[in-house]
Amino acid sequence: MKIAMIGTGYVGLVSGVCFSDFGHDVICVDKDAGKIERLQGGEVPIYEPGLDVLMAKNVAAGRLGFTTDLAAALSGVQAVFIAVGTPTRRGDGYADLTYVMAAAEEVARVADPGVVIVTKSTVPVGTNRKVAEVVAQANPDLDFEVASNPEFLREGAAIDDFMRPDRVVVGVQSDRAGDVMSEIYRPLFLREFPIVVTDLESAEMIKYAANAFLATKITFINEIASLCERVGADIKQVSRGMGLDGRIGNKFLHAGPGYGGSCFPKDTKALARIGQEHAAPMRITEAVIEVNEEMKRRMTEKLRDLCDGSFNGKRVAVLGVTFKPNTDDMRDAPSLTIVPALVGGGAEVRVCDPQGRHEGEKLLPGVSWHADAYDAAQDADLLVILTEWNEFRALDLSQIASSMRQARMADLRNVYAAVDVERAGFTAYDAVGRKGFGTT
């Protein structure tokens, strides 16, 4: 099948590459000529493990291409996926659908009859019907169908998520659209991965409901971690005890500095706004948003306490600034709250992150960047573990402690045990929901 993918951001590029690996002929379209030129040259503009190899393989096989020419791309295409951004709209928290509707209108003008227009972007309930209205208005004579196909890709594990999904959700309103989508996902159907076929509105809602629930789990365990610190409990033991309950599960029960990234912050805000517009307030989701922001600020106070109440004149080494490991994504990362607070308080901040520098240099002014953790920690007064990259999980703590001006650690991902940190020579340690030492 011939497929076009509009948008070569994270979702569009990963989806387009993976569809081509299914055996489909895929052309990825983007208005950013510079990005398309890089892709045509074999350069992947995002960091996602394994994506460069898979892309090169399918380009070499002739199943994958890149262009800025939408009209040429849509010639003979049976399905066109819209995978453009839906950022949070300023002022009201709603998803900005400007790019989605603009893409739909452009598709309407050049698509072949019988095309199925598939929304891959995360969009509020009712958007696909609005897409249909926009297409019909732009080209009343076009024979087309619409479908909703929300993505559930975890950054850092996106290829595996696409190839071996928990489920694929497809929203359609006709058998014809359903048949096209079934053919597109036939390789997964043959391997008996669940394909959930729903109406348009249910498909749209599944995406928001799933992300809001996961964000709620993260925020809940972070609140429990705060209570653990007050009562002397250990959040790792609490999380394990909870997670072994089959009704709860252990995923997303890891305490930390709050969620970030491209999905949870945006989607929880959008869901809250949808609830307000339909007189069905999402009170739990609204509380999750508020508590998550408070958690980031609370982490800053932890660091301040470890710096004797003031950042002024302190040298702080921060390990990891991306919102999670195995990605270069910094959207709504806790570092964007914590690091500016350090800099604003007068600290000299030294940063180390395996993939975060490209975006971080623009987003975190006033910091210095270092190639490895040992260099960043040299003569520092505080070491902060903010993103749990694997290379930060097995540090020579004794070497780091001996190189620091004051051997103090804030382990905001609970990577190390307090006993090991103390044995290595650190004089103060704090974590999230666990007992520290050396602080008052």
C-alpha positions as CSV (number, residue, x, y, z in Angstrom):
1,M,0.0,0.0,0.0
2,K,1.1,3.5,-0.7
3,I,1.1,5.8,2.3
4,A,1.9,9.5,2.9
5,M,2.9,10.8,6.3
6,I,2.5,14.6,6.8
7,G,4.9,15.8,9.4
8,T,8.4,14.4,10.2
9,G,8.5,15.2,13.9
10,Y,8.8,12.4,16.5
11,V,5.5,10.7,15.8
12,G,5.5,11.2,12.0
13,L,9.0,10.0,11.4
14,V,8.9,7.0,13.6
15,S,5.5,6.0,12.2
16,G,6.6,6.5,8.6
17,V,9.8,4.5,9.0
18,C,8.0,1.7,10.8
19,F,5.2,1.5,8.2
20,S,7.8,1.2,5.5
21,D,9.4,-1.7,7.4
22,F,5.9,-3.4,7.3
23,G,6.5,-3.4,3.5
24,H,4.4,-0.3,2.6
25,D,5.6,2.4,0.2
26,V,5.9,5.5,2.4
27,I,6.6,9.1,1.5
28,C,7.1,11.5,4.4
29,V,6.2,15.2,3.8
30,D,7.4,18.3,5.7
31,K,7.4,22.0,4.9
32,D,10.8,22.3,6.6
33,A,13.1,22.1,3.6
34,G,16.2,21.9,5.8
35,K,14.8,18.9,7.7
36,I,13.9,17.1,4.5
37,E,17.3,17.7,3.1
38,R,18.9,16.2,6.2
39,L,16.6,13.2,6.0
40,Q,17.4,12.7,2.3
41,G,21.0,12.8,3.3
42,G,20.4,10.0,5.8
43,E,20.5,12.1,8.9
44,V,17.9,11.5,11.6
45,P,17.0,14.9,13.2
46,I,15.8,13.3,16.5
47,Y,17.5,10.9,18.9
48,E,15.6,7.6,19.1
49,P,17.6,4.4,19.5
50,G,17.7,2.2,16.4
51,L,15.8,4.7,14.2
52,D,18.8,5.6,12.0
53,V,19.5,2.0,11.1
54,L,15.8,1.2,10.3
55,M,15.4,4.3,8.3
56,A,18.6,3.6,6.2
57,K,17.4,0.0,5.6
58,N,14.1,1.1,4.2
59,V,15.4,4.0,2.1
60,A,17.9,1.5,0.6
61,A,15.0,-0.9,-0.2
62,G,13.2,1.9,-2.0
63,R,10.2,1.8,0.3
64,L,10.8,5.1,2.1
65,G,11.3,8.7,0.8
66,F,11.1,12.3,1.9
67,T,9.8,15.4,0.2
68,T,8.4,18.9,0.6
69,D,6.1,18.5,-2.4
70,L,2.7,17.5,-1.0
71,A,1.0,17.2,-4.4
72,A,3.6,14.8,-5.8
73,A,3.6,12.8,-2.5
74,L,-0.1,12.3,-2.6
75,S,-0.3,10.9,-6.1
76,G,-1.7,7.4,-6.0
77,V,-1.7,7.4,-2.2
78,Q,-4.5,5.3,-0.5
79,A,-4.0,6.6,3.0
80,V,-2.5,9.9,4.2
81,F,-1.6,10.3,7.9
82,I,-1.6,13.7,9.5
83,A,1.1,13.7,12.2
84,V,1.7,17.4,12.8
85,G,2.1,19.1,16.1
86,T,-0.8,20.0,18.4
87,P,0.9,22.2,21.0
88,T,-0.9,23.6,24.0
89,R,-2.6,26.8,23.0
90,R,-1.5,29.8,25.1
91,G,-4.1,31.2,27.5
92,D,-6.6,28.3,27.7
93,G,-4.6,25.0,27.7
94,Y,-6.5,23.7,24.7
95,A,-4.7,21.8,21.9
96,D,-3.8,24.1,19.0
97,L,-5.3,22.5,15.9
98,T,-4.0,25.0,13.5
99,Y,-1.5,22.7,11.9
100,V,-3.9,19.8,11.7
101,M,-6.6,21.8,9.9
102,A,-4.1,23.4,7.6
103,A,-2.8,20.0,6.6
104,A,-6.4,18.7,6.1
105,E,-7.2,21.6,3.8
106,E,-4.0,21.1,1.7
107,V,-4.7,17.4,1.4
108,A,-8.2,18.1,0.2
109,R,-6.9,20.0,-2.7
110,V,-4.5,17.4,-4.1
111,A,-5.5,14.0,-2.9
112,D,-6.8,11.3,-5.2
113,P,-10.5,10.1,-4.9
114,G,-11.0,7.3,-2.4
115,V,-8.3,8.4,0.0
116,V,-8.5,7.8,3.7
117,I,-7.3,10.7,5.8
118,V,-5.9,9.5,9.1
119,T,-5.3,11.7,12.1
120,K,-2.2,10.4,13.9
121,S,-1.7,13.6,15.9
122,T,-3.2,13.7,19.4
123,V,-6.4,15.7,19.0
124,P,-9.4,16.6,21.2
125,V,-12.6,14.6,20.9
126,G,-14.6,15.7,17.8
127,T,-11.5,16.8,15.8
128,N,-11.8,14.1,13.2
129,R,-15.3,15.2,12.3
130,K,-14.0,18.8,12.0
131,V,-11.3,17.5,9.7
132,A,-14.0,15.9,7.5
133,E,-15.8,19.2,7.4
134,V,-12.7,21.1,6.4
135,V,-11.9,18.6,3.7
136,A,-15.4,18.7,2.3
137,Q,-15.5,22.5,2.3
138,A,-12.1,22.7,0.6
139,N,-13.0,20.2,-2.1
140,P,-16.7,19.3,-2.2
141,D,-16.2,16.8,-5.0
142,L,-13.5,14.7,-3.3
143,D,-14.5,11.1,-2.3
144,F,-12.7,10.5,1.0
145,E,-12.9,8.9,4.4
146,V,-11.5,9.9,7.8
147,A,-10.0,7.7,10.5
148,S,-8.5,8.3,13.9
149,N,-5.3,6.4,14.8
150,P,-3.7,7.8,18.0
151,E,-0.1,6.9,18.8
152,F,1.2,5.3,22.0
153,L,4.9,5.6,21.5
154,R,7.3,5.9,24.4
155,E,10.3,8.0,23.6
156,G,13.4,5.9,23.9
157,A,11.4,2.7,23.1
158,A,9.3,3.9,20.1
159,I,10.3,1.3,17.6
160,D,9.5,-1.6,19.9
161,D,6.2,0.1,20.8
162,F,5.3,0.4,17.2
163,M,6.4,-3.1,16.2
164,R,5.1,-4.9,19.3
165,P,2.3,-2.7,20.6
166,D,0.0,-3.3,23.6
167,R,-2.8,-2.4,21.2
168,V,-3.5,-0.4,18.1
169,V,-6.5,1.9,18.3
170,V,-8.4,2.7,15.1
171,G,-11.5,4.9,14.9
172,V,-13.6,4.7,11.8
173,Q,-17.1,5.5,10.6
174,S,-17.2,3.2,7.5
175,D,-16.3,-0.3,6.4
176,R,-14.1,1.2,3.6
177,A,-11.9,3.1,6.0
178,G,-11.8,0.1,8.3
179,D,-10.6,-2.1,5.5
180,V,-7.8,0.3,4.5
181,M,-6.6,0.5,8.1
182,S,-6.8,-3.3,8.5
183,E,-4.6,-3.6,5.4
184,I,-2.1,-1.1,6.8
185,Y,-1.8,-2.9,10.1
186,R,-2.0,-6.4,8.6
187,P,1.5,-7.4,9.8
188,L,0.5,-6.8,13.4
189,F,-2.9,-8.5,12.9
190,L,-1.2,-11.6,11.6
191,R,1.0,-11.7,14.7
192,E,-2.1,-11.4,16.9
193,F,-1.5,-8.0,18.4
194,P,-4.8,-6.4,19.6
195,I,-6.4,-4.1,17.0
196,V,-9.1,-2.1,18.8
197,V,-11.7,-0.7,16.3
198,T,-14.0,2.0,17.6
199,D,-15.9,5.0,16.5
200,L,-14.0,8.3,16.0
201,E,-14.8,9.9,19.3
202,S,-13.9,6.8,21.4
203,A,-10.5,6.5,19.6
204,E,-9.8,10.2,20.4
205,M,-10.8,9.8,24.0
206,I,-8.7,6.6,24.6
207,K,-5.5,8.5,23.9
208,Y,-6.3,11.3,26.4
209,A,-7.7,9.0,29.0
210,A,-4.6,6.7,28.9
211,N,-2.1,9.5,29.2
212,A,-4.0,11.2,32.0
213,F,-4.2,7.9,33.9
214,L,-0.5,7.3,33.6
215,A,0.3,10.9,34.6
216,T,-2.0,10.3,37.6
217,K,0.0,7.2,38.7
218,I,3.2,9.2,38.5
219,T,1.8,12.1,40.5
220,F,0.2,9.8,43.1
221,I,3.4,8.0,43.8
222,N,5.2,11.3,44.1
223,E,2.7,12.5,46.7
224,I,3.1,9.3,48.6
225,A,6.9,9.8,48.4
226,S,6.4,13.2,50.1
227,L,4.5,11.6,52.9
228,C,7.1,8.8,53.2
229,E,9.7,11.4,53.9
230,R,7.6,12.8,56.8
231,V,6.8,9.4,58.4
232,G,10.0,7.6,57.8
233,A,8.8,5.1,55.2
234,D,10.8,4.1,52.1
235,I,9.1,4.8,48.8
236,K,10.9,2.1,46.9
237,Q,9.5,-0.5,49.4
238,V,6.1,1.1,49.2
239,S,6.1,1.1,45.4
240,R,7.1,-2.5,45.3
241,G,4.4,-3.5,47.7
242,M,1.8,-1.6,45.7
243,G,3.0,-2.8,42.3
244,L,2.8,-6.5,43.1
245,D,-1.0,-6.0,43.4
246,G,-2.2,-7.1,40.0
247,R,-4.9,-4.5,40.0
248,I,-2.3,-1.8,40.3
249,G,0.9,-3.0,38.5
250,N,4.4,-1.7,39.0
251,K,4.7,0.6,35.9
252,F,4.8,4.3,36.5
253,L,5.2,3.9,40.2
254,H,8.7,5.4,40.4
255,A,9.0,8.5,42.5
256,G,10.9,11.4,41.0
257,P,10.8,15.1,40.2
258,G,7.6,15.0,38.2
259,Y,6.6,14.1,34.7
260,G,7.5,16.0,31.6
261,G,7.9,15.4,27.9
262,S,5.9,15.9,24.8
263,C,2.7,14.1,25.9
264,F,1.7,14.1,29.5
265,P,1.8,17.9,30.2
266,K,0.1,18.7,26.9
267,D,-2.5,16.0,27.0
268,T,-3.5,16.5,30.7
269,K,-4.1,20.2,30.1
270,A,-6.1,19.4,26.9
271,L,-8.2,16.9,28.7
272,A,-8.9,19.3,31.5
273,R,-10.0,21.9,29.0
274,I,-12.2,19.5,27.1
275,G,-13.9,18.7,30.4
276,Q,-14.5,22.4,31.2
277,E,-16.0,23.0,27.7
278,H,-18.4,20.1,28.1
279,A,-19.4,20.9,31.7
280,A,-17.8,17.7,33.0
281,P,-14.8,19.0,35.0
282,M,-11.8,16.6,35.1
283,R,-11.1,17.3,38.8
284,I,-8.6,14.5,39.2
285,T,-6.7,15.5,36.1
286,E,-6.7,19.2,37.2
287,A,-5.2,18.2,40.5
288,V,-2.6,16.1,38.8
289,I,-1.4,19.1,36.8
290,E,-1.2,21.3,39.9
291,V,0.6,18.7,42.0
292,N,3.1,17.9,39.2
293,E,4.2,21.5,39.0
294,E,4.5,21.7,42.8
295,M,6.7,18.6,42.8
296,K,9.2,20.3,40.5
297,R,9.3,23.3,42.8
298,R,9.6,21.0,45.8
299,M,12.7,19.5,44.3
300,T,14.3,22.9,44.1
301,E,13.8,23.3,47.8
302,K,15.5,20.0,48.4
303,L,18.6,21.3,46.6
304,R,18.5,24.5,48.5
305,D,18.5,22.7,51.8
306,L,21.6,20.7,50.7
307,C,23.2,24.0,49.8
308,D,22.8,25.4,53.4
309,G,19.8,27.4,52.4
310,S,21.3,29.4,49.5
311,F,22.5,28.7,46.0
312,N,24.6,31.8,45.9
313,G,28.2,31.0,45.2
314,K,27.6,27.3,45.1
315,R,28.9,25.1,42.3
316,V,26.2,22.5,41.3
317,A,26.7,19.6,38.9
318,V,23.5,18.4,37.2
319,L,23.5,14.9,35.6
320,G,20.7,14.7,33.0
321,V,18.4,17.4,31.7
322,T,16.2,15.6,29.2
323,F,12.8,14.6,30.6
324,K,13.7,10.9,30.6
325,P,16.7,8.8,29.4
326,N,17.2,7.6,25.8
327,T,15.8,10.8,24.2
328,D,16.9,14.3,23.4
329,D,13.5,15.7,24.3
330,M,13.4,18.5,26.8
331,R,9.8,19.6,26.5
332,D,8.4,20.3,30.0
333,A,11.4,18.5,31.6
334,P,11.8,19.1,35.3
335,S,15.2,20.5,34.5
336,L,13.5,23.6,32.9
337,T,12.2,24.5,36.4
338,I,15.1,23.3,38.5
339,V,18.1,24.5,36.6
340,P,16.9,28.1,36.1
341,A,16.2,28.3,39.9
342,L,19.8,27.3,40.5
343,V,21.1,29.8,38.1
344,G,18.8,32.5,39.3
345,G,19.8,31.8,42.9
346,G,23.5,32.5,42.1
347,A,24.8,29.0,41.5
348,E,27.4,28.0,39.0
349,V,25.7,25.1,37.2
350,R,27.6,22.5,35.3
351,V,25.6,20.1,33.2
352,C,26.2,16.7,31.7
353,D,23.7,14.9,29.5
354,P,24.4,12.3,26.7
355,Q,21.8,13.8,24.3
356,G,20.4,17.0,25.9
357,R,23.0,19.6,24.9
358,H,21.6,20.4,21.4
359,E,18.2,21.5,22.8
360,G,19.6,22.4,26.2
361,E,21.9,25.1,25.0
362,K,18.9,27.1,23.9
363,L,16.7,26.3,26.8
364,L,19.2,26.5,29.7
365,P,21.2,29.7,29.3
366,G,23.9,30.4,31.9
367,V,25.2,26.9,32.4
368,S,28.4,25.1,31.3
369,W,28.3,21.8,29.5
370,H,30.6,18.9,30.3
371,A,31.4,15.6,28.5
372,D,31.1,13.3,31.5
373,A,29.9,13.2,35.1
374,Y,33.4,13.3,36.6
375,D,34.3,16.5,34.9
376,A,31.0,18.1,35.8
377,A,31.4,17.2,39.5
378,Q,35.0,18.5,39.9
379,D,35.1,20.9,42.8
380,A,31.3,21.0,43.0
381,D,29.4,21.6,46.2
382,L,26.4,19.5,45.1
383,L,25.8,16.6,42.7
384,V,22.2,16.3,41.3
385,I,21.0,13.2,39.5
386,L,18.0,14.6,37.5
387,T,17.7,12.1,34.6
388,E,18.5,8.4,35.2
389,W,20.6,7.7,32.1
390,N,22.3,4.3,32.4
391,E,25.8,5.9,32.5
392,F,24.8,7.6,35.7
393,R,23.7,4.4,37.4
394,A,27.2,2.9,37.9
395,L,29.4,5.9,38.8
396,D,32.5,5.6,40.9
397,L,31.0,7.5,43.8
398,S,34.2,7.4,45.8
399,Q,36.1,9.1,42.9
400,I,33.4,11.7,42.6
401,A,33.1,12.4,46.3
402,S,36.9,12.9,46.6
403,S,36.9,15.4,43.7
404,M,34.1,17.6,45.1
405,R,34.5,20.7,47.2
406,Q,31.6,19.5,49.3
407,A,30.5,15.9,48.8
408,R,26.7,16.3,48.7
409,M,24.2,14.5,46.5
410,A,20.6,15.0,45.6
411,D,19.4,11.8,44.0
412,L,16.1,12.8,42.4
413,R,15.7,9.5,40.7
414,N,16.5,7.2,43.6
415,V,19.3,5.6,41.6
416,Y,21.6,4.9,44.6
417,A,21.1,3.6,48.2
418,A,22.0,6.0,51.0
419,V,24.3,3.5,52.6
420,D,26.4,3.2,49.4
421,V,26.5,7.0,49.0
422,E,27.7,7.5,52.6
423,R,30.2,4.7,52.3
424,A,31.7,6.4,49.2
425,G,32.5,9.5,51.3
426,F,29.5,11.8,50.7
427,T,28.7,14.0,53.7
428,A,25.1,14.7,52.8
429,Y,22.5,12.9,50.7
430,D,18.8,13.4,49.9
431,A,16.5,11.4,47.6
432,V,12.7,11.3,46.9
433,G,10.6,9.5,49.4
434,R,13.6,7.9,51.1
435,K,15.8,8.6,54.2
436,G,18.8,10.8,53.6
437,F,21.6,11.9,55.8
438,G,23.7,14.9,56.7
439,T,20.9,17.4,56.5
440,T,18.9,19.1,59.3
